[in-house]
Structures are given as C-alpha cells and as structure tokens.
Amino acid sequence: MLLVVSQAKSGTIYLGRIPHGFHEDEMRSYFSQFGEITRLRLSRNKTTGASKHYAFIEFAYASVAQIVSETMDNYLLSGHILVCKVVPDDEIHPKMWIGANRKFRPVPKGRVEAVKRNAPKTDEQKAAISKRLLKKEEAKRKQLAALGIEYEFSGYAQKEVAPPVKAVAAKETPVKAGKGAKKEKAASAKKPAKSEEVSWTV
C-alpha cells in the first residue's frame, strides 16, 4: 500500500550547473529516459533570454525523481559537474512553475517603451511632463550658477511655437531668348521669300 502511494505522488528535482546549450528540448529528451516528465522550467534572463544554468523538472512519480537525483548528482556533463537534488513539496514556491512547458520569448522592452512613449497623453499627463521638465531645467540652472558658469540657454519655459510658414506663390518669370534663338530670328528676316513659278502649257 505504501508503494502505491509513493508511486502516485509526483516528484520535483532541482538541476544546477547546467552547461551552455543544454536547454529545454535537450533536457526533456535526456531525462525522459528515466520516466514521464510532467513539467520542466529552465530559468532564463528576462531581458536577453539567456539560460541561468539551473532548472526544475517534475516527474510523474516521486520514486523516479529520487532515482534521477541519485544518478545525476555530481554527474559530469560537457565539462560541468551537475547538481541534482530532490525538492521537498513544502519548499516548492507557488510561482515556480510559471512559464513551464512553454517556449521562452524575451520581452522586447524597447518596443514596449516606444509604444508607451508614443501613446496619446491626457491633459494631466502633459501637465506632469511639463512640470517635470521645468523642474529639471531649474535644477540645471542652479547647478551651473553654483559652479560659477555663466551660460544662458533657452529652456522649455522660453520656447515659443513658431508661426506656420505661409506658402508664397511663385511669380512667372519671362524666359529670355538665347543667342541661338536671336541669330535664327535675324537669319529668317534677311532671307528673301521664294517667288512662285507658274508653268503654262500650250
């Protein structure tokens, strides 16, 4: 009866000092030879997505997790001595399995910040931004004065919106005839007109 209870209970192991390139697919393929894997989570950097070289693997049976721990602890893999320990149930954090069995995608913070920055602002947000900019500007002026630097610059308070530039209609400019055109005109004036010849048939 005790054997049945232990078999029905799942078991979790902590795997540390994981070598580079030994990721989710490789771990699942390797550790599946011991038994069924129900959950697997490799800890990764949220910004870059790089491995933090430790993971948690949950097996369907606690006895399998115990066998894996005894077999793989201090095991040499790709130049790294693995650390493999069974994690007691009372030490499993509720958020430990968030993101398990899913392909990790790093959050594009630059894109998120750009969307947030370019989003339409409310009047309250605009007022807060203006207040913050003016406060920074005043602090910079005081800092320069404390250093004995006499430097004036147009700040946010002095900036005025430039009036829109009015479009000016272009005037039509008469095109002057070139020298070649003048010569052709003079030559055509001097050239006599041909007289029409009439032939009579008797």
DRENDO-1510 file (C-alpha; in Angstrom, 1 decimal, always signed):
<recs>
REC; n; res; u; v; w
REC; 1; MET; +0.0; +0.0; +0.0 .
REC; 2; LEU; +2.9; +2.4; +0.8 .
REC; 3; LEU; +4.4; +1.6; -2.5 .
REC; 4; VAL; +1.3; +2.5; -4.4 .
REC; 5; VAL; +1.0; +5.9; -2.5 .
REC; 6; SER; +4.7; +6.8; -3.3 .
REC; 7; GLN; +4.2; +5.9; -7.0 .
REC; 8; ALA; +1.1; +8.0; -7.3 .
REC; 9; LYS; +2.9; +11.1; -5.9 .
REC; 10; SER; +4.9; +13.4; -8.3 .
REC; 11; GLY; +8.4; +14.4; -7.5 .
REC; 12; THR; +10.5; +17.5; -8.4 .
REC; 13; ILE; +14.2; +17.9; -8.8 .
REC; 14; TYR; +16.5; +20.9; -8.9 .
REC; 15; LEU; +19.1; +20.7; -11.6 .
REC; 16; GLY; +22.1; +23.2; -11.3 .
REC; 17; ARG; +25.3; +24.0; -13.1 .
REC; 18; ILE; +23.7; +23.2; -16.4 .
REC; 19; PRO; +26.1; +23.6; -19.3 .
REC; 20; HIS; +25.6; +26.0; -22.2 .
REC; 21; GLY; +23.4; +24.6; -24.9 .
REC; 22; PHE; +21.6; +22.1; -22.7 .
REC; 23; HIS; +18.2; +23.7; -22.9 .
REC; 24; GLU; +14.5; +22.7; -22.6 .
REC; 25; ASP; +14.4; +20.3; -25.6 .
REC; 26; GLU; +17.7; +18.7; -24.7 .
REC; 27; MET; +16.8; +18.2; -21.0 .
REC; 28; ARG; +13.4; +16.8; -21.9 .
REC; 29; SER; +14.9; +14.3; -24.4 .
REC; 30; TYR; +17.6; +13.3; -21.9 .
REC; 31; PHE; +15.6; +12.9; -18.7 .
REC; 32; SER; +12.7; +11.2; -20.4 .
REC; 33; GLN; +14.7; +8.0; -20.3 .
REC; 34; PHE; +14.1; +7.9; -16.5 .
REC; 35; GLY; +10.4; +8.4; -16.7 .
REC; 36; GLU; +7.5; +10.7; -17.6 .
REC; 37; ILE; +8.2; +14.4; -17.3 .
REC; 38; THR; +5.1; +16.4; -16.4 .
REC; 39; ARG; +6.6; +19.9; -16.1 .
REC; 40; LEU; +10.0; +21.5; -16.9 .
REC; 41; ARG; +11.2; +25.0; -16.4 .
REC; 42; LEU; +14.7; +26.3; -17.3 .
REC; 43; SER; +15.3; +29.7; -15.6 .
REC; 44; ARG; +16.2; +32.3; -18.1 .
REC; 45; ASN; +17.2; +36.0; -18.1 .
REC; 46; LYS; +14.0; +38.0; -18.8 .
REC; 47; THR; +15.8; +40.6; -20.9 .
REC; 48; THR; +18.2; +38.5; -23.0 .
REC; 49; GLY; +16.5; +35.1; -22.7 .
REC; 50; ALA; +19.9; +33.5; -21.9 .
REC; 51; SER; +20.0; +30.5; -19.6 .
REC; 52; LYS; +20.7; +31.0; -15.9 .
REC; 53; HIS; +22.1; +27.4; -15.8 .
REC; 54; TYR; +19.5; +25.9; -13.4 .
REC; 55; ALA; +16.2; +24.3; -13.9 .
REC; 56; PHE; +13.3; +22.4; -12.2 .
REC; 57; ILE; +11.9; +19.2; -13.5 .
REC; 58; GLU; +8.8; +17.5; -12.2 .
REC; 59; PHE; +8.4; +13.8; -12.8 .
REC; 60; ALA; +5.1; +11.9; -12.7 .
REC; 61; TYR; +6.3; +9.7; -9.8 .
REC; 62; ALA; +8.4; +10.7; -6.7 .
REC; 63; SER; +10.4; +7.4; -6.9 .
REC; 64; VAL; +11.6; +8.4; -10.4 .
REC; 65; ALA; +12.7; +11.8; -9.1 .
REC; 66; GLN; +14.6; +10.1; -6.3 .
REC; 67; ILE; +16.4; +7.8; -8.8 .
REC; 68; VAL; +17.3; +10.8; -11.1 .
REC; 69; SER; +18.7; +12.7; -8.1 .
REC; 70; GLU; +20.9; +9.8; -7.0 .
REC; 71; THR; +22.1; +9.1; -10.6 .
REC; 72; MET; +22.7; +12.6; -11.9 .
REC; 73; ASP; +24.1; +14.4; -8.8 .
REC; 74; ASN; +27.8; +15.2; -9.4 .
REC; 75; TYR; +27.4; +13.8; -12.9 .
REC; 76; LEU; +30.0; +15.3; -15.4 .
REC; 77; LEU; +28.2; +16.7; -18.4 .
REC; 78; SER; +30.0; +18.8; -21.1 .
REC; 79; GLY; +32.7; +19.8; -18.6 .
REC; 80; HIS; +30.1; +20.7; -15.9 .
REC; 81; ILE; +29.5; +18.8; -12.7 .
REC; 82; LEU; +25.7; +18.8; -12.3 .
REC; 83; VAL; +23.9; +19.4; -9.0 .
REC; 84; CYS; +20.7; +17.3; -8.8 .
REC; 85; LYS; +18.6; +17.4; -5.7 .
REC; 86; VAL; +15.0; +16.4; -4.8 .
REC; 87; VAL; +12.9; +19.4; -3.9 .
REC; 88; PRO; +10.5; +18.7; -0.9 .
REC; 89; ASP; +6.9; +19.6; -1.6 .
REC; 90; ASP; +6.8; +22.2; +1.2 .
REC; 91; GLU; +9.7; +24.1; -0.4 .
REC; 92; ILE; +8.1; +24.4; -3.9 .
REC; 93; HIS; +7.1; +28.0; -4.4 .
REC; 94; PRO; +3.6; +28.6; -6.0 .
REC; 95; LYS; +5.2; +30.7; -8.8 .
REC; 96; MET; +7.9; +28.2; -9.5 .
REC; 97; TRP; +6.1; +26.6; -12.5 .
REC; 98; ILE; +5.1; +29.9; -14.2 .
REC; 99; GLY; +6.2; +29.6; -17.8 .
REC; 100; ALA; +6.9; +25.8; -17.6 .
REC; 101; ASN; +6.5; +23.7; -20.7 .
REC; 102; ARG; +6.4; +26.9; -22.9 .
REC; 103; LYS; +9.0; +28.3; -25.3 .
REC; 104; PHE; +10.5; +31.4; -23.7 .
REC; 105; ARG; +10.4; +34.7; -25.5 .
REC; 106; PRO; +12.2; +37.7; -24.1 .
REC; 107; VAL; +10.1; +40.8; -23.6 .
REC; 108; PRO; +11.1; +43.5; -26.2 .
REC; 109; LYS; +11.5; +46.3; -23.7 .
REC; 110; GLY; +12.5; +48.8; -26.3 .
REC; 111; ARG; +9.3; +48.2; -28.3 .
REC; 112; VAL; +7.2; +48.3; -25.2 .
REC; 113; GLU; +8.7; +51.6; -24.1 .
REC; 114; ALA; +8.3; +53.1; -27.6 .
REC; 115; VAL; +4.6; +52.2; -27.6 .
REC; 116; LYS; +4.2; +53.7; -24.1 .
REC; 117; ARG; +6.1; +56.8; -25.0 .
REC; 118; ASN; +4.2; +57.4; -28.3 .
REC; 119; ALA; +0.7; +56.8; -26.8 .
REC; 120; PRO; -1.7; +59.8; -26.7 .
REC; 121; LYS; -1.3; +61.8; -23.5 .
REC; 122; THR; -4.1; +63.2; -21.3 .
REC; 123; ASP; -4.0; +66.8; -20.1 .
REC; 124; GLU; -2.9; +65.6; -16.6 .
REC; 125; GLN; +0.0; +63.6; -18.1 .
REC; 126; LYS; +1.0; +66.6; -20.3 .
REC; 127; ALA; +1.0; +68.9; -17.3 .
REC; 128; ALA; +3.0; +66.4; -15.2 .
REC; 129; ILE; +5.6; +66.1; -18.0 .
REC; 130; SER; +5.9; +69.9; -18.4 .
REC; 131; LYS; +6.3; +70.3; -14.6 .
REC; 132; ARG; +9.0; +67.6; -14.5 .
REC; 133; LEU; +10.9; +69.2; -17.4 .
REC; 134; LEU; +10.8; +72.7; -15.8 .
REC; 135; LYS; +12.0; +71.3; -12.5 .
REC; 136; LYS; +15.0; +69.6; -14.2 .
REC; 137; GLU; +15.7; +72.8; -16.1 .
REC; 138; GLU; +15.7; +74.9; -12.9 .
REC; 139; ALA; +18.0; +72.4; -11.2 .
REC; 140; LYS; +20.4; +72.6; -14.1 .
REC; 141; ARG; +20.5; +76.4; -14.0 .
REC; 142; LYS; +21.2; +76.3; -10.2 .
REC; 143; GLN; +24.0; +73.8; -10.8 .
REC; 144; LEU; +25.7; +75.9; -13.4 .
REC; 145; ALA; +25.4; +79.0; -11.2 .
REC; 146; ALA; +26.9; +77.1; -8.2 .
REC; 147; LEU; +29.9; +76.2; -10.4 .
REC; 148; GLY; +30.3; +79.8; -11.5 .
REC; 149; ILE; +29.4; +79.2; -15.1 .
REC; 150; GLU; +27.6; +82.0; -16.8 .
REC; 151; TYR; +25.7; +80.3; -19.5 .
REC; 152; GLU; +22.2; +81.2; -20.8 .
REC; 153; PHE; +20.2; +78.8; -22.8 .
REC; 154; SER; +16.6; +78.8; -24.0 .
REC; 155; GLY; +14.7; +76.5; -21.8 .
REC; 156; TYR; +11.3; +74.9; -22.0 .
REC; 157; ALA; +9.7; +78.0; -20.4 .
REC; 158; GLN; +11.1; +80.3; -23.1 .
REC; 159; LYS; +10.3; +78.3; -26.1 .
REC; 160; GLU; +7.5; +79.6; -28.3 .
REC; 161; VAL; +5.8; +77.8; -31.1 .
REC; 162; ALA; +7.0; +79.2; -34.4 .
REC; 163; PRO; +4.2; +80.5; -36.6 .
REC; 164; PRO; +3.5; +78.4; -39.7 .
REC; 165; VAL; +5.3; +79.4; -42.8 .
REC; 166; LYS; +2.9; +80.8; -45.5 .
REC; 167; ALA; +3.3; +79.4; -48.9 .
REC; 168; VAL; +4.4; +82.1; -51.4 .
REC; 169; ALA; +3.0; +81.8; -54.9 .
REC; 170; ALA; +5.9; +81.7; -57.4 .
REC; 171; LYS; +5.9; +84.6; -60.0 .
REC; 172; GLU; +6.1; +83.7; -63.6 .
REC; 173; THR; +9.4; +84.9; -65.0 .
REC; 174; PRO; +9.6; +85.6; -68.7 .
REC; 175; VAL; +12.1; +83.3; -70.4 .
REC; 176; LYS; +14.8; +85.3; -72.2 .
REC; 177; ALA; +15.7; +84.0; -75.6 .
REC; 178; GLY; +19.2; +82.8; -76.0 .
REC; 179; LYS; +21.8; +83.9; -78.6 .
REC; 180; GLY; +21.0; +81.0; -80.8 .
REC; 181; ALA; +17.3; +82.0; -81.0 .
REC; 182; LYS; +18.2; +85.6; -81.8 .
REC; 183; LYS; +20.5; +84.5; -84.7 .
REC; 184; GLU; +17.8; +82.3; -86.2 .
REC; 185; LYS; +15.3; +85.1; -86.0 .
REC; 186; ALA; +17.7; +87.5; -87.8 .
REC; 187; ALA; +18.5; +85.0; -90.5 .
REC; 188; SER; +14.9; +84.3; -91.2 .
REC; 189; ALA; +14.2; +88.1; -91.6 .
REC; 190; LYS; +17.1; +88.6; -94.1 .
REC; 191; LYS; +16.2; +85.5; -96.2 .
REC; 192; PRO; +14.1; +86.6; -99.2 .
REC; 193; ALA; +10.9; +84.7; -99.9 .
REC; 194; LYS; +10.8; +82.4; -102.9 .
REC; 195; SER; +8.7; +83.5; -105.9 .
REC; 196; GLU; +6.2; +81.1; -107.0 .
REC; 197; GLU; +6.9; +79.8; -110.6 .
REC; 198; VAL; +3.9; +79.2; -112.9 .
REC; 199; SER; +4.3; +77.0; -115.9 .
REC; 200; TRP; +1.9; +77.4; -118.9 .
REC; 201; THR; +1.1; +74.5; -121.1 .
REC; 202; VAL; +0.3; +75.3; -124.8 .
</recs>
